[in-house]
Amino acid sequence: MTATIDQGTSRSEGDTHTLHFELRLPHPVDRVWAAVATPGGLRGWLAAADVLEPRLGGAVTLRRLDTDAEGRHPVVEGRITAWDVERVAEYTVDTLPGRMRFHLEPAGSTGTTVRFTNEFNGDDELRPVSLAGWHNHFEYLVDALDGRPKDWSGWTPERREELREAYVARERDVSRP
């Protein structure tokens, strides 16, 4: 089995946007769970989990290790809003990225399917930016699971911008009559 990241999809209702991704990973559920539900795992591909209380209602504080447009490492705080060990981890934070849900399912004898949902409020322009950001992070997740965690000191925004442009172009093509 080779790792695959499906193109993200989105739907909007007013200023509420919901993104979906499906990943098929050639790693067992326990290994993928460690990557999406532990501080050490999250650091290798997404963010530093400065606080992570692994239980329903537990606190979570995530600090970006890449930088935003102003060169900062934003911090978001929230709660764990769903927690079913080795099956569902859901973090809901007070600002973007909003609600992030990782639903893990075994795929064959050694693989895992991850169904990811991100729900957030904001301007419509944030949809392709968020799709690109998650897609890029999922590329980092694949690398981290393959033993190559992200070296954030060398991070640049070029790949994320390339993905954003692709998502914008795809939306433009879909909306044409």
N, CA and C of each residue as an Amber inpcrd file, in Angstrom:
protein
   531
   0.8430000  -1.1780000   0.0000000   0.0000000   0.0000000   0.0000000
   0.8900000   1.2440000   0.0000000   0.5610000   2.1730000  -0.8640000
   1.2680000   3.4470000  -0.9260000   0.3970000   4.5150000  -0.2800000
   1.0030000   5.4750000   0.3680000   0.2390000   6.5640000   0.9780000
  -0.4330000   7.3970000  -0.1050000  -1.7030000   7.7340000   0.1270000
  -2.4100000   8.6350000  -0.7820000  -3.1730000   9.6720000   0.0280000
  -3.2140000  10.8660000  -0.5260000  -3.9680000  11.9790000   0.0580000
  -4.9580000  12.4050000  -1.0130000  -6.2420000  12.1650000  -0.7670000
  -7.2440000  12.6150000  -1.7300000  -7.2980000  14.1300000  -1.7410000
  -7.6530000  14.7000000  -2.9030000  -7.8720000  16.1430000  -2.9750000
  -8.9150000  16.5030000  -1.9250000  -8.6660000  17.5440000  -1.1870000
  -9.6260000  17.9830000  -0.1950000 -10.8660000  18.5370000  -0.8730000
 -11.9940000  18.3900000  -0.2050000 -13.2420000  18.9610000  -0.6850000
 -13.7740000  19.9060000   0.3780000 -14.6650000  20.7910000  -0.0390000
 -15.2270000  21.7340000   0.9270000 -16.6760000  22.0230000   0.5950000
 -17.3970000  22.4190000   1.6150000 -18.7470000  22.9400000   1.4410000
 -18.9100000  24.0720000   2.4300000 -19.7740000  24.9980000   2.0860000
 -19.9640000  26.1760000   2.9280000 -21.4420000  26.4280000   3.1420000
 -21.7440000  26.9010000   4.3210000 -23.0780000  27.3680000   4.6620000
 -22.8770000  28.7020000   5.3500000 -23.1610000  29.7800000   4.6260000
 -22.8620000  31.1020000   5.1630000 -21.3680000  31.2450000   5.3300000
 -20.9440000  31.6370000   6.5260000 -19.5030000  31.7820000   6.7590000
 -18.9050000  30.5820000   7.4900000 -19.6530000  29.4590000   7.5380000
 -19.1410000  28.2160000   8.1160000 -18.6820000  27.3030000   6.9870000
 -17.4370000  26.8930000   7.0460000 -16.8230000  26.0740000   6.0020000
 -16.4100000  24.7260000   6.5920000 -16.6730000  23.6690000   5.8350000
 -16.3010000  22.3240000   6.2580000 -15.4370000  21.7020000   5.1770000
 -14.2370000  21.2890000   5.5720000 -13.2860000  20.6540000   4.6660000
 -13.2020000  19.1680000   4.9950000 -12.9940000  18.3610000   3.9550000
 -12.8520000  16.9160000   4.1380000 -11.6350000  16.4180000   3.3640000
 -10.8970000  15.5230000   3.9900000  -9.7960000  14.8240000   3.3400000
  -9.8920000  13.3520000   3.7140000  -9.4320000  12.5040000   2.8110000
  -9.2780000  11.0880000   3.1240000  -7.8460000  10.7080000   2.7910000
  -7.1860000  10.0980000   3.7530000  -5.8070000   9.6410000   3.5790000
  -5.7850000   8.1320000   3.7420000  -5.0410000   7.4770000   2.8920000
  -4.7970000   6.0440000   3.0350000  -3.3060000   5.8840000   3.2910000
  -3.0040000   5.3210000   4.4450000  -1.6170000   5.2760000   4.9060000
  -1.1680000   3.8370000   5.1360000   0.0440000   3.4870000   4.7090000
   0.5360000   2.1190000   4.8680000   1.1640000   1.8840000   6.2470000
   0.4730000   2.3420000   7.2710000   0.9650000   2.2160000   8.6460000
  -0.1960000   1.7710000   9.5230000   0.0830000   0.9860000  10.5670000
  -0.9970000   0.5100000  11.4390000  -1.6420000   1.6520000  12.2380000
  -2.8610000   1.4150000  12.6610000  -3.6430000   2.4270000  13.3800000
  -2.8890000   2.9710000  14.5850000  -2.2410000   2.1160000  15.3730000
  -1.5710000   2.6140000  16.5780000  -0.4670000   3.6170000  16.2400000
   0.1960000   3.4030000  15.1330000   1.2600000   4.3430000  14.7280000
   0.6780000   5.6760000  14.2400000  -0.3980000   5.6100000  13.4700000
  -1.0510000   6.8340000  12.9910000  -1.6750000   7.5740000  14.1780000
  -2.2720000   6.8240000  15.0980000  -2.8470000   7.4440000  16.2950000
  -1.7790000   8.2450000  17.0470000  -0.6090000   7.6610000  17.2280000
   0.4720000   8.3670000  17.9220000   0.8310000   9.6680000  17.2000000
   0.7200000   9.6820000  15.8670000   1.0570000  10.8880000  15.0980000
   0.0040000  11.9770000  15.2190000  -1.2610000  11.6080000  15.4100000
  -2.3270000  12.6260000  15.4490000  -2.8340000  12.9160000  16.8570000
  -2.3840000  12.1370000  17.8520000  -2.9730000  12.2840000  19.1820000
  -1.9600000  12.3330000  20.3180000  -0.6860000  12.5940000  20.0050000
   0.3210000  12.7500000  21.0520000   1.1720000  13.9800000  20.7470000
   1.7050000  14.6270000  21.7690000   2.5500000  15.7980000  21.5210000
   3.7390000  15.4930000  20.6100000   4.4190000  14.3810000  20.8380000
   5.5710000  14.0400000  20.0060000   5.1780000  13.7870000  18.5640000
   4.0650000  13.1200000  18.3560000   3.6070000  12.8440000  17.0040000
   3.1750000  14.0980000  16.2690000   2.4000000  14.9500000  16.9190000
   1.9130000  16.1860000  16.2830000   3.0670000  17.0990000  15.8780000
   4.1080000  17.1450000  16.7000000   5.2450000  18.0260000  16.4190000
   5.9450000  17.6660000  15.1000000   5.9060000  16.4070000  14.7200000
   6.5980000  15.9660000  13.5180000   5.9430000  16.3800000  12.2160000
   4.7010000  16.9080000  12.2800000   4.0290000  17.2330000  11.0280000
   3.0390000  18.3950000  11.1200000   2.5900000  18.7590000  12.3210000
   1.5360000  19.7690000  12.4080000   1.9060000  20.9540000  13.2850000
   2.0920000  20.7170000  14.5720000   2.2920000  21.8110000  15.5230000
   2.8540000  21.2570000  16.8230000   3.3960000  22.1470000  17.6310000
   3.8050000  21.7570000  18.9710000   2.5530000  21.7380000  19.8410000
   2.3290000  20.6290000  20.5200000   1.2090000  20.5390000  21.4580000
   1.7520000  20.9280000  22.8260000   1.6970000  22.2250000  23.1160000
   2.2240000  22.7040000  24.3980000   1.4030000  22.1540000  25.5570000
   0.1070000  21.9240000  25.3240000  -0.7720000  21.2700000  26.2870000
  -1.6050000  20.2710000  25.4960000  -1.7030000  19.0560000  25.9910000
  -2.5830000  18.0540000  25.3880000  -2.9970000  17.0940000  26.4970000
  -4.2160000  17.2690000  26.9880000  -4.7770000  16.3970000  28.0170000
  -5.6250000  15.3470000  27.3050000  -5.0920000  14.1240000  27.1310000
  -5.7130000  13.1120000  26.2700000  -6.9770000  12.4790000  26.8570000
  -8.0460000  13.2710000  26.8320000  -9.3490000  12.7950000  27.3150000
 -10.4200000  13.7600000  26.8250000 -11.6400000  13.2740000  26.7650000
 -12.7570000  14.1240000  26.3850000 -12.8360000  15.3040000  27.3450000
 -12.8740000  16.5060000  26.8150000 -12.9150000  17.7120000  27.6310000
 -11.5550000  18.2340000  28.0330000 -10.5050000  17.4890000  27.7220000
  -9.1560000  17.9150000  28.0800000  -8.7300000  19.1500000  27.3120000
  -7.8060000  19.8870000  27.8900000  -7.2950000  21.1000000  27.2510000
  -6.3050000  20.7500000  26.1500000  -6.2410000  21.6270000  25.1410000
  -5.2560000  21.4890000  24.0800000  -4.7690000  22.8890000  23.7070000
  -3.4660000  23.0260000  23.5760000  -2.8440000  24.2600000  23.1030000
  -1.8480000  23.8690000  22.0190000  -2.0920000  24.3940000  20.8130000
  -1.2330000  24.0880000  19.6760000  -0.5030000  25.3430000  19.2300000
   0.8010000  25.2060000  19.0120000   1.6410000  26.3150000  18.5480000
   2.2210000  25.9330000  17.2020000   1.8960000  26.7530000  16.1940000
   2.4240000  26.4740000  14.8550000   3.9440000  26.5280000  14.8610000
   4.5430000  25.6280000  14.1100000   5.9950000  25.6080000  13.9940000
   6.4520000  26.2220000  12.6820000   5.5130000  26.3400000  11.7100000
   5.7720000  27.1570000  10.5310000   5.3180000  28.5690000  10.9120000
   5.4760000  29.5070000  10.0390000   5.1330000  30.8850000  10.3940000
   3.9550000  31.3780000   9.5690000   3.2520000  32.3590000  10.1320000
   2.1760000  32.9910000   9.3800000   2.7610000  34.1070000   8.5160000
   1.9000000  34.8640000   7.8610000   2.3530000  35.9130000   6.9350000
   3.2120000  36.9720000   7.6210000   3.0240000  37.1530000   8.9220000
   3.8170000  38.1440000   9.6660000   5.0560000  37.5400000  10.3170000
   5.3350000  36.2660000  10.0330000   6.5240000  35.6290000  10.5880000
   6.3580000  35.1420000  12.0120000   5.1170000  35.0470000  12.4930000
   4.8480000  34.5990000  13.8650000   4.5300000  33.1090000  13.8960000
   4.5500000  32.5560000  15.0860000   4.1540000  31.1720000  15.3400000
   2.8680000  31.2140000  16.1760000   1.7110000  31.3590000  15.5200000
   0.4540000  31.5090000  16.2670000   0.1680000  30.3370000  17.2000000
  -0.5210000  30.6510000  18.2860000  -0.9230000  29.6760000  19.2860000
  -2.4500000  29.6770000  19.3550000  -3.0430000  28.4810000  19.3820000
  -4.4830000  28.3500000  19.5480000  -4.7540000  27.4540000  20.7460000
  -5.8220000  27.7670000  21.4670000  -6.1940000  26.9950000  22.6470000
  -7.6170000  26.5050000  22.5010000  -7.8840000  25.3480000  23.0890000
  -9.2330000  24.8160000  23.0340000  -9.3730000  23.5760000  23.8810000
 -10.3020000  22.7130000  23.4340000 -10.6390000  21.4970000  24.1660000
 -10.6540000  20.2930000  23.2350000 -10.5080000  19.1410000  23.8340000
 -10.7000000  17.8960000  23.1030000 -12.1970000  17.6100000  23.1520000
 -12.8240000  17.6270000  21.9790000 -14.2770000  17.5170000  21.9010000
 -14.7540000  16.1360000  21.4700000 -13.8500000  15.2520000  21.1270000
 -14.1490000  13.8250000  20.9100000 -12.8450000  13.0710000  21.1390000
 -12.9400000  11.9330000  21.8070000 -11.7390000  11.1550000  22.1110000
 -12.1370000   9.6990000  22.2720000 -11.7490000   8.8760000  21.3370000
 -11.9750000   7.4420000  21.3790000 -10.6440000   6.8270000  20.9610000
  -9.8870000   6.3390000  21.9270000  -8.5020000   5.9260000  21.7080000
  -8.3650000   5.0310000  20.4800000  -7.3960000   5.4050000  19.6430000
  -7.0510000   4.7500000  18.3830000  -8.1910000   4.7760000  17.3680000
  -9.1660000   5.6700000  17.5600000 -10.2590000   5.7730000  16.6080000
 -10.5890000   7.2170000  16.2550000 -10.8410000   8.0820000  17.2520000
 -11.2470000   9.4650000  16.9840000 -10.5270000  10.4190000  17.9310000
  -9.8930000  11.4260000  17.3440000  -9.3390000  12.5510000  18.1030000
  -9.8940000  13.8060000  17.4530000 -10.5490000  14.6250000  18.2630000
 -11.1160000  15.8730000  17.7470000 -10.7210000  17.0120000  18.6750000
 -10.1300000  18.0230000  18.0640000  -9.6930000  19.2090000  18.7880000
 -10.5050000  20.3910000  18.2850000 -11.0710000  21.1640000  19.2070000
 -11.8010000  22.3650000  18.8240000 -11.1200000  23.5400000  19.5160000
 -10.6120000  24.4640000  18.6960000  -9.8740000  25.6050000  19.2280000
 -10.6470000  26.8870000  18.9430000 -10.2830000  27.9360000  19.6710000
 -11.0640000  29.1700000  19.6740000 -10.9870000  29.9870000  18.3880000
  -9.9710000  29.8140000  17.5840000  -9.8360000  30.5530000  16.3310000
  -9.4870000  29.5520000  15.2340000  -9.1040000  30.0490000  14.0660000
  -8.6550000  29.1190000  13.0310000  -7.5530000  28.2440000  13.6040000
  -7.5730000  26.9840000  13.3790000  -8.3340000  26.2380000  12.3900000
  -9.7000000  25.7410000  12.8290000 -10.2100000  26.0710000  14.0100000
 -11.5520000  25.6560000  14.4010000 -11.5970000  24.2350000  14.9180000
 -12.5260000  23.4350000  14.3590000 -12.6790000  22.0360000  14.7820000
 -11.9310000  21.1310000  13.8140000 -11.0610000  20.2640000  14.3780000
 -10.2600000  19.3360000  13.5880000 -10.5500000  17.9260000  14.0780000
 -11.0770000  17.0740000  13.1960000 -11.4570000  15.7120000  13.5960000
 -10.6890000  14.6920000  12.7540000  -9.9950000  13.8000000  13.4410000
  -9.2690000  12.6980000  12.8220000 -10.0070000  11.4120000  13.1690000
 -10.5550000  10.7310000  12.1650000 -11.2540000   9.4670000  12.3710000
 -10.4290000   8.3840000  11.6890000  -9.8900000   7.4570000  12.4820000
  -8.9990000   6.4110000  11.9800000  -9.7490000   5.0950000  11.8450000
  -9.4890000   4.3960000  10.7350000 -10.0730000   3.0730000  10.5000000
  -8.9840000   2.1590000   9.9740000  -8.9460000   0.9050000  10.4450000
  -7.9870000  -0.0400000   9.8720000  -8.2800000  -0.2330000   8.3840000
  -7.2280000  -0.3850000   7.5920000  -7.3470000  -0.6650000   6.1610000
  -6.4600000  -1.8590000   5.8630000  -7.0650000  -2.9970000   5.6930000
  -6.2740000  -4.2050000   5.5070000  -5.5920000  -4.5860000   6.8100000
  -4.5440000  -5.3710000   6.7000000  -3.8850000  -5.8580000   7.9140000
  -2.8810000  -4.8720000   8.4940000  -2.3700000  -3.9350000   7.6790000
  -1.3340000  -3.0340000   8.2010000  -1.5560000  -1.5700000   7.8550000
  -2.6490000  -1.2260000   7.2320000  -2.8590000   0.1600000   6.8250000
  -3.9220000   0.8610000   7.6550000  -4.0320000   2.1680000   7.4180000
  -5.0130000   2.9930000   8.1140000  -5.6260000   3.9750000   7.1290000
  -6.9280000   4.1420000   7.2230000  -7.6180000   5.2140000   6.5030000
  -7.9380000   6.2880000   7.5230000  -7.5860000   7.5270000   7.1910000
  -7.9080000   8.6690000   8.0390000  -8.9400000   9.5060000   7.2970000
 -10.0730000   9.7150000   7.9470000 -11.0890000  10.6250000   7.4220000
 -10.9990000  11.8820000   8.2810000 -10.6090000  12.9590000   7.6420000
 -10.3420000  14.2030000   8.3610000 -11.4110000  15.2320000   8.0090000
 -11.9020000  15.9280000   9.0290000 -12.8560000  17.0190000   8.8530000
 -12.3380000  18.2360000   9.5940000 -12.4210000  19.3850000   8.9350000
 -12.0720000  20.6570000   9.5570000 -13.2420000  21.6040000   9.3330000
 -13.7800000  22.1350000  10.4200000 -14.8790000  23.0940000  10.3280000
 -14.4320000  24.3960000  10.9660000 -14.6390000  25.4910000  10.2460000
 -14.2310000  26.7930000  10.7630000 -15.1460000  27.8720000  10.2150000
 -15.1320000  29.0190000  10.8670000 -15.8870000  30.1840000  10.4130000
 -14.9140000  31.2010000   9.8390000 -15.3460000  31.8830000   8.7820000
 -14.5060000  32.9270000   8.2020000 -14.9270000  33.2430000   6.7820000
 -14.1940000  34.1590000   6.1940000 -14.4450000  34.5640000   4.8100000
 -14.2330000  33.3910000   3.8670000 -14.9350000  33.4480000   2.7430000
 -14.8420000  32.3840000   1.7440000 -13.4190000  32.2310000   1.1950000
 -12.6250000  33.2940000   1.1950000 -11.2520000  33.2290000   0.6900000
 -10.3800000  32.2930000   1.5260000 -10.8180000  31.9880000   2.7450000
 -10.0380000  31.1060000   3.6120000 -10.1360000  29.6340000   3.2080000
 -11.1770000  29.2750000   2.4450000 -11.3400000  27.8670000   2.0590000
 -10.1460000  27.3260000   1.2870000  -9.7370000  27.9370000   0.1550000
  -8.5880000  27.3570000  -0.5630000  -7.2870000  27.4580000   0.2300000
  -7.1530000  28.4770000   1.0500000  -5.9650000  28.6120000   1.9020000
  -5.9180000  27.4550000   2.8990000  -7.0660000  27.1610000   3.5120000
  -7.1250000  26.0720000   4.4890000  -6.9660000  24.7100000   3.8250000
  -7.5940000  24.5090000   2.6610000  -7.4070000  23.2510000   1.9280000
  -5.9280000  23.0220000   1.6280000  -5.2650000  24.0630000   1.1460000
  -3.8400000  23.9470000   0.8210000  -3.0070000  23.6830000   2.0690000
  -3.3190000  24.3740000   3.1490000  -2.5690000  24.1860000   4.3880000
  -2.6760000  22.7650000   4.9080000  -3.9030000  22.2320000   4.9520000
  -4.0750000  20.8580000   5.4180000  -3.4110000  19.8650000   4.4710000
  -3.5890000  20.0570000   3.1790000  -2.9660000  19.1480000   2.2130000
  -1.4470000  19.1040000   2.4340000  -0.8540000  20.2840000   2.5990000
   0.5880000  20.3780000   2.8430000   0.9720000  19.6700000   4.1430000
   0.2050000  19.8910000   5.1950000   0.4970000  19.2140000   6.4590000
   0.3470000  17.6990000   6.3360000  -0.6200000  17.2410000   5.5360000
  -0.7640000  15.7940000   5.3660000   0.4200000  15.2060000   4.5990000
   1.0130000  15.9730000   3.7000000   2.2630000  15.5290000   3.0720000
   3.3430000  15.3570000   4.1380000   3.3980000  16.3040000   5.0910000
   4.3590000  16.1920000   6.1900000   4.0450000  14.9780000   7.0600000
   2.7530000  14.6840000   7.2680000   2.3630000  13.5190000   8.0560000
   2.8840000  12.2370000   7.3980000   2.7080000  12.1210000   6.0980000
   3.2110000  10.9490000   5.3750000   4.7150000  10.8110000   5.5980000
   5.4300000  11.9170000   5.4520000   6.8830000  11.8840000   5.6660000
   7.2200000  11.4920000   7.1060000   6.5180000  12.0610000   8.0710000
   6.7900000  11.7650000   9.4780000   6.5610000  10.2810000   9.7670000
   5.4820000   9.7250000   9.2340000   5.2110000   8.3060000   9.4400000
   6.2580000   7.4230000   8.7780000   6.8880000   7.9410000   7.7400000
   7.9680000   7.2160000   7.0660000   9.3250000   7.4750000   7.7040000
   9.3320000   8.1100000   8.8770000  10.5820000   8.3220000   9.6100000
  11.2900000   9.6250000   9.2980000  10.5920000  10.5490000   8.6050000
  11.1940000  11.8360000   8.2520000  10.3310000  12.9850000   8.7730000
  10.3500000  13.2320000  10.1040000   9.5430000  14.3370000  10.6230000
   9.9930000  15.6630000  10.0220000   9.0700000  16.6150000   9.9780000
   9.3450000  17.9120000   9.3550000  10.4190000  18.6680000  10.1380000
  11.4180000  19.1600000   9.4120000  12.4250000  20.0600000   9.9800000
  11.9020000  21.4720000   9.7510000  11.2910000  22.0330000  10.7610000
  10.6140000  23.3280000  10.6220000  11.5800000  24.4850000  10.3980000
  12.8580000  24.3040000  10.7170000  13.8140000  25.4100000  10.5300000
  13.9890000  25.7630000   9.0610000  13.7010000  24.8150000   8.1700000
  13.8530000  25.0810000   6.7420000  12.5330000  25.3150000   6.0250000
  11.4470000  25.5070000   6.7810000  10.1280000  25.6390000   6.1680000
  10.0290000  26.9150000   5.3380000   9.4120000  26.7860000   4.1700000
   9.0940000  27.9350000   3.3200000   7.6580000  27.7610000   2.8260000
   6.9930000  28.8410000   2.4330000   5.5810000  28.7580000   2.0380000
   5.3400000  28.3650000   0.5780000   6.3770000  28.0850000  -0.1970000
   6.1920000  27.8500000  -1.6300000   5.2440000  26.6950000  -1.9380000
   5.4180000  25.5430000  -1.2970000   4.5590000  24.3970000  -1.5830000
   3.1110000  24.7070000  -1.2200000   2.9000000  25.3530000  -0.1030000
   1.5370000  25.6950000   0.3190000   0.8920000  26.6310000  -0.6910000
   1.6380000  27.5920000  -1.2090000   1.0990000  28.5210000  -2.2070000
   0.7740000  27.7860000  -3.5120000   1.6280000  26.8510000  -3.9000000
   1.3720000  26.0420000  -5.0950000   0.0580000  25.2530000  -4.9340000
  -0.1340000  24.6590000  -3.7730000  -1.3640000  23.9220000  -3.5050000
  -2.5750000  24.8570000  -3.4830000  -2.4310000  26.0390000  -2.8870000
  -3.5360000  27.0030000  -2.8430000  -3.9670000  27.3690000  -4.2610000
  -3.0010000  27.6520000  -5.1180000  -3.3200000  28.0020000  -6.5070000
  -4.0420000  26.8510000  -7.2020000  -3.6420000  25.6160000  -6.9250000
  -4.3080000  24.4590000  -7.5280000  -5.7480000  24.3340000  -7.0370000
  -5.9800000  24.5680000  -5.7460000  -7.3440000  24.4980000  -5.2230000
  -8.2090000  25.6280000  -5.7910000  -7.6650000  26.8230000  -5.9100000
  -8.4040000  27.9410000  -6.5110000  -8.7660000  27.6070000  -7.9570000
  -7.8130000  27.0800000  -8.7170000  -8.0650000  26.7280000 -10.1230000
  -9.1250000  25.6330000 -10.2200000  -9.0660000  24.6610000  -9.3400000
 -10.0560000  23.5800000  -9.3560000 -11.4510000  24.1170000  -9.0700000
 -11.5770000  25.0090000  -8.0820000 -12.8720000  25.6100000  -7.7750000
 -13.3850000  26.4340000  -8.9470000 -12.4960000  27.1390000  -9.6090000
 -12.8710000  27.9690000 -10.7710000 -13.3810000  27.0580000 -11.8900000
 -12.6970000  25.9330000 -12.1330000 -13.1140000  24.9960000 -13.1730000
 -14.4580000  24.3590000 -12.8660000 -14.6930000  24.0250000 -11.6060000
 -15.9400000  23.3980000 -11.2100000 -17.1200000  24.3670000 -11.3470000
 -16.8800000  25.6400000 -11.0770000 -17.9680000  26.6190000 -11.0920000
 -18.2970000  27.1320000 -12.5030000 -17.5000000  26.7850000 -13.4900000
 -17.7840000  27.2130000 -14.8780000 -18.9670000  26.4440000 -15.4380000
 -19.8520000  27.1360000 -16.1770000 -21.0130000  26.4350000 -16.7540000
 -20.6260000  25.5100000 -17.8800000
